[in-house]
Amino acid sequence: MTLRLTPQMTAALRTGKYPIAPLIEIVMPGWTLRHLVGSGEVPWGEKVFVGRDARFGVLQSAGALMDGGRDEAPDWSLTFVPPNGTAVSILTSAAIQGSIVTGWAGALDPATGLLIPDPVQIFAGEIDVPRLRVGRSGRSIEWRCVSALEDFHDIEKGARLSDSWHQQIFPGETGLNNMSGIEKTSYWGAESAPSGITYGGGYGGGGGGGGLYMNEVMR
């Protein structure tokens, strides 16, 4: 995934003096969560992103954005710590599935506490699967959020390099009529093929000592 920063953000981040502000907005039925990953409060236009939501508590963590590959779209994991049972019920209900999720990365001016124009959007998608986790430290809600590209799998949108598809768009245009044997791989949210790790068991020399080896395979 390629992020294009504004000149102002690029100059600020190069100094190493401007803290990063991850911002997340979730538009649910009847309520919109606007979280700053961390503590504090950050205004952005008419929106205000906070470390603790008055109704649903704290966004404990935002996982690493995972690029997609093959037939999987990019996804993102968000973990909340709800303050009470009512919040738990709402955050795990079927009604919030499909709620729009948007993420940005901004930079804060330490002198003013305001965002440097303009935060770059890093994610656009929706809530897919909520999961309740119960442990010794309490309850947490983990949301798996999928990229907007996921819809392409469900409704089969997108252009195909084929004669039939081409003529749906341009009736009577037969430029692809005799095309065959074309194979092209598309990577969801990634610029190139993802790397993989393979593991195997083996034995080293010198007395038959055991060992493990790991080979990195670039697909």
Disulfide bonds with the S-S distance in Angstrom:
none
